[in-house]
Amino acid sequence: MGSFVDIIFLMILVAFIITRLYSVFGSNGSEEKVRVIVKPLDKNAEKKLMENISKVIKESNKNDNKADIVDFDSLSEPEKSLAKIPNFNKETFLRGACRVFEMVLQAFSSGNITGIKELVNKKIWEAFNQVINFRKENNLSSEVDFICFDKSEIKEVKLLKNSAKIVVEFVSEQINILRNEKGEVIEGDENFVQKITDIWTFERTLNAKNNQWVLVSTKKSA
């Protein structure tokens, strides 16, 4: 009975994440608040789940954004910088950035980040792995209950010679818990919802054929 329940749970989780990832940086769907509870899975379940995520990411990256049509002279300086990015659409980008935020949060909490490797740079990847390895070595498990976004906003745009960087501020409501090997809560509170501000930086080349944004920096804001 236990294995059957695990299979049903995995199918539901995979279906949910595939639905979310299909529109990464390309969906025109309406915004909605979502509630995602992520808990550690067994190794076989994690492997199968992340294999499915990886396949969906590759498919979603084939979709091009529809660029904004704007009056350039009427734009502010940050908006002018955005207008210089090929095939860029602000609303589509922010929707995609929120999807990536949720996906990275889920993968990092579950302890298996294989499925998000194409969406983060080497520095972020190594930093995530260090934390995950520390948790494993100390028999710790992480859980995150993502409630909703309060805000997602572009704060800064940097145009370099061959690339563009966009700094996004995410304000979200979450419940974060860390448990020891006995399942006891050693950090966080199951009944306390935190309002957390994250500053993430995304980067992509200015090659019109490549619309892939990569996460290159993450930090918390006080």
Beta strands, then each sheet from edge to edge (+ up, - down):
strand 1: 36-38
strand 2: 141-159
strand 3: 163-179
strand 4: 185-187
strand 5: 194-205
strand 6: 214-220
sheet 1: 1+ 2- 3+ 4-
sheet 2: 1+ 2- 3+ 5- 6+
end
